[in-house]
Amino acid sequence: MAQTDLETLMATRGEYFFSLPIQQREEAARITRLCSIDKLEGNHLICYANEEQYRRLLAMGYQPTLLTPPSMQEHYAMWDGTNREAYDWDAYPTYEAYQDMMKHYAEDYPERCTYFDLGTLASGRKLMFCRFNNGDPDGKPKFLYTSTIHGDELTGMMLMLRLIDELCTSNDPRILALLDRLDIFISPCTNPDGTYHGGNNTVYGARRNNANDADLNRNYPDLAEQYPFTMAANYHGGSEVLNYPWDTYQPLHPDDEWWQLVCHEYADLTHEHDTMYMSGFDNGIVNGYVWYPIYGSRQDYMNYYQQCREVTIECSIPYTPNPSTMPMYWTYNHESMLRYLEQCLYGIHGRVTDSVTGAPLEAEVTILTHDHHGSAVSSHLPVGDYHRPIKGGTYEVTYSCEGYYPKTLTLTVADWETLVQDVQLVPEGYGIEEGDPSTGSGAAFTVYPNPTNGVLFVETVCTPSLPDQFYRINNLMGQTVIAGQITAENQQINVSSLPQGMYFITFAGETRKFVVR
């Protein structure tokens, strides 16, 4: 198609697709602020722009070469949702068929799947999700799979739909284990207005941008912050590579070694089916900034602000492939998709609770001399669970919560291993009762000397006739290290066997419990 014809077509569509020559790689850092770079090929950038962005490029002297939009290079087989049993994942669903599939999975498999949407767009289309677990999501890592944030990149959408089908229908013990141990969210098409820009019955003419001419992968944050996801992946098209953080700046992510491990695992597994698939860059993986910088990406937002390990998976060089190739892409990616889900189960996991009441806490979990730029995680209500995927090694892990004494533990975990470490935090001031003992409003005991040289003496303060008292001594982890009984004949406690530190003594009589530090 001639450049003048493409100009007319793209002005009508409100979206321009073009290549742009650059002299130096550093130019990409400037151009990425003017339009949406999709990839770097040799000394050319492949880009998208809305009308305003395109005119700005022209005014600055750039000379783009317009290209035929990916979704208008052929017509595509569509499936209208009928004869479901014969559907072989080799045609794109119409919007109505897509919506019916998402809802029917939840209706047909309610013990595994629930459906929800994030609202209705002005077009009447919905941002739809299926959620999978065994009916009890509390305390489990939350995982997010999404695709087609760019409406014309459709391979990932088909992968997600087929994964939903497998999670609903398969009785493979591996699938059942994922349902038992994870809380999984999947949204196959997060830009339905872009995908069905040409109408609900076709993907011909699909656009990258949404109905507001915005590139959603350059415009975060979004609604993903509703849930504390542990891991995520966002599927794209146009290349074949796992693009890991950061996109925005050069310093490496604190978990760069872990990212390389899990990304190579994904890419290496695809090579068992085709050694040429995902074979570029560093054998199928690339640091986003090293490839080309972008700003406002979903993965950077999720990693920096939401404590979530998210990667961008470019799963097909064609943006909008012929749907007859979809079974092939499923074969390439299926095992990798399951392995990436399972990575959410490895690393350090556990619950943080109050050592006195057992109540769950929202605590910070920080790897000392390791975490920065949003890589620390938190425990979450309602059960106080935390989940920290990390490269195998030995780490100093600090648990801290406002109003509690922090605790640091030395933990060792291996790659592809799960370490469960539950932690109890001691409330600040625990063991000190303020008030006037003579009125009965304060502590009834004096314990001295404090600090001690190995023997503690216990005296009653206001009621010498109190009955014999049982006691226990707890360390800062809430563990009982010594227990016994104080009597009128023996009011001493030998603590010489305890290492230096802070402890809490609880005295329990017939009518009241007293705690001193």
TADA-V546033 format. One record per residue. PHI is phi in whole degrees, -180 to 180 (* if undefined). Layout:
phi->PHI
phi->PHI
This chain:
phi->*
phi->-67
phi->-59
phi->-66
phi->-68
phi->-64
phi->-61
phi->-65
phi->-60
phi->-74
phi->-63
phi->-68
phi->-74
phi->77
phi->-146
phi->-112
phi->-124
phi->-159
phi->-106
phi->-140
phi->-72
phi->-130
phi->-87
phi->-134
phi->-59
phi->-62
phi->-63
phi->-61
phi->-64
phi->-84
phi->-68
phi->-65
phi->-87
phi->-104
phi->-158
phi->-99
phi->-76
phi->-96
phi->-166
phi->-113
phi->-122
phi->62
phi->-107
phi->-127
phi->-97
phi->-101
phi->-135
phi->-123
phi->-154
phi->-84
phi->-57
phi->-63
phi->-64
phi->-66
phi->-65
phi->-66
phi->-62
phi->-62
phi->-65
phi->-87
phi->96
phi->-74
phi->-124
phi->-72
phi->-106
phi->-70
phi->-123
phi->-63
phi->-54
phi->-54
phi->-83
phi->-121
phi->-91
phi->-163
phi->-94
phi->-121
phi->-66
phi->-120
phi->-118
phi->-94
phi->96
phi->-84
phi->52
phi->-57
phi->-64
phi->-91
phi->-68
phi->-116
phi->60
phi->-121
phi->-146
phi->-77
phi->-75
phi->-64
phi->-60
phi->-64
phi->-66
phi->-61
phi->-64
phi->-65
phi->-58
phi->-61
phi->-73
phi->-70
phi->-60
phi->-68
phi->-70
phi->-84
phi->-132
phi->-65
phi->-74
phi->-117
phi->-125
phi->-125
phi->-112
phi->-153
phi->-132
phi->-97
phi->119
phi->-105
phi->-76
phi->-59
phi->-74
phi->95
phi->-83
phi->-119
phi->-94
phi->-104
phi->-131
phi->-113
phi->-121
phi->-126
phi->-167
phi->-94
phi->100
phi->-131
phi->-83
phi->-67
phi->83
phi->-107
phi->-60
phi->-99
phi->-124
phi->-126
phi->-112
phi->-136
phi->-153
phi->58
phi->-65
phi->-97
phi->-64
phi->-99
phi->-106
phi->-105
phi->-62
phi->-62
phi->-59
phi->-70
phi->-61
phi->-67
phi->-62
phi->-72
phi->-66
phi->-57
phi->-59
phi->-66
phi->-64
phi->-80
phi->-106
phi->-81
phi->-110
phi->-59
phi->-54
phi->-66
phi->-67
phi->-64
phi->-66
phi->-63
phi->-66
phi->-75
phi->-108
phi->-126
phi->-119
phi->-107
phi->-117
phi->-135
phi->-125
phi->-66
phi->-136
phi->-94
phi->-143
phi->-64
phi->-67
phi->-72
phi->-64
phi->-105
phi->-59
phi->-84
phi->126
phi->-66
phi->-99
phi->-152
phi->-107
phi->-64
phi->88
phi->-57
phi->-112
phi->-71
phi->-81
phi->-87
phi->-67
phi->-96
phi->61
phi->-109
phi->-84
phi->-67
phi->-92
phi->-128
phi->-148
phi->-90
phi->-83
phi->-145
phi->-79
phi->-64
phi->-76
phi->-67
phi->-126
phi->-82
phi->-73
phi->-85
phi->-140
phi->-159
phi->-146
phi->-123
phi->-90
phi->-131
phi->-131
phi->111
phi->-157
phi->-134
phi->-170
phi->-95
phi->-102
phi->-109
phi->-63
phi->-105
phi->-91
phi->-92
phi->-147
phi->-76
phi->-54
phi->-71
phi->-62
phi->-54
phi->-102
phi->-57
phi->-65
phi->-65
phi->-59
phi->-65
phi->-61
phi->-74
phi->-71
phi->-64
phi->-60
phi->-61
phi->-65
phi->-60
phi->-68
phi->-68
phi->-70
phi->-67
phi->-106
phi->-157
phi->-69
phi->-88
phi->-75
phi->49
phi->-109
phi->-83
phi->56
phi->-92
phi->52
phi->107
phi->-134
phi->-157
phi->-71
phi->-56
phi->-68
phi->-64
phi->-67
phi->-168
phi->-78
phi->-135
phi->-128
phi->83
phi->-76
phi->-64
phi->-67
phi->-67
phi->-61
phi->-66
phi->-71
phi->-82
phi->-102
phi->-115
phi->59
phi->-113
phi->-89
phi->-117
phi->-124
phi->-101
phi->-111
phi->-86
phi->-109
phi->-161
phi->-66
phi->-67
phi->-68
phi->-123
phi->-69
phi->-59
phi->-64
phi->-65
phi->-88
phi->-62
phi->-58
phi->-64
phi->-66
phi->-63
phi->-60
phi->-64
phi->-101
phi->-56
phi->-62
phi->-63
phi->-63
phi->-69
phi->-64
phi->-66
phi->-59
phi->-68
phi->-60
phi->-65
phi->-92
phi->-91
phi->95
phi->-107
phi->-136
phi->166
phi->-130
phi->-115
phi->-135
phi->-73
phi->-69
phi->-93
phi->-99
phi->80
phi->-69
phi->-68
phi->-124
phi->-96
phi->-117
phi->-86
phi->-119
phi->-122
phi->-88
phi->-65
phi->59
phi->-130
phi->-77
phi->-168
phi->52
phi->81
phi->-84
phi->-67
phi->-121
phi->-129
phi->-87
phi->-130
phi->-76
phi->-93
phi->-119
phi->77
phi->-83
phi->-133
phi->-146
phi->-131
phi->-61
phi->-162
phi->-63
phi->-56
phi->163
phi->-110
phi->-134
phi->-92
phi->-112
phi->-107
phi->-109
phi->-141
phi->-151
phi->-58
phi->90
phi->-134
phi->-70
phi->-70
phi->-138
phi->-119
phi->-123
phi->-95
phi->-124
phi->-121
phi->-139
phi->-106
phi->-58
phi->58
phi->-128
phi->-109
phi->-111
phi->-97
phi->-131
phi->-82
phi->-136
phi->-110
phi->-103
phi->-90
phi->-63
phi->-62
phi->80
phi->-61
phi->101
phi->-119
phi->-104
phi->-89
phi->134
phi->-107
phi->-58
phi->-67
phi->-101
phi->83
phi->-100
phi->-133
phi->-64
phi->-98
phi->-130
phi->-116
phi->-118
phi->-148
phi->-75
phi->-138
phi->-72
phi->-110
phi->-98
phi->134
phi->-130
phi->-105
phi->-109
phi->-119
phi->-130
phi->-77
phi->-103
phi->-123
phi->-136
phi->-58
phi->-89
phi->-57
phi->-68
phi->-54
phi->-116
phi->-83
phi->-138
phi->-143
phi->-114
phi->-111
phi->-87
phi->-68
phi->-87
phi->85
phi->-84
phi->-79
phi->-107
phi->-146
phi->-142
phi->-177
phi->-141
phi->-95
phi->-126
phi->-61
phi->-84
phi->-137
phi->-114
phi->-119
phi->-128
phi->-87
phi->-117
phi->-65
phi->-81
phi->-87
phi->-70
phi->-59
phi->164
phi->-104
phi->-136
phi->-126
phi->-108
phi->-111
phi->-107
phi->-127
phi->-108
phi->-78
phi->-119
phi->-159
phi->-108
phi->-122
phi->-128
phi->-130
phi->-104
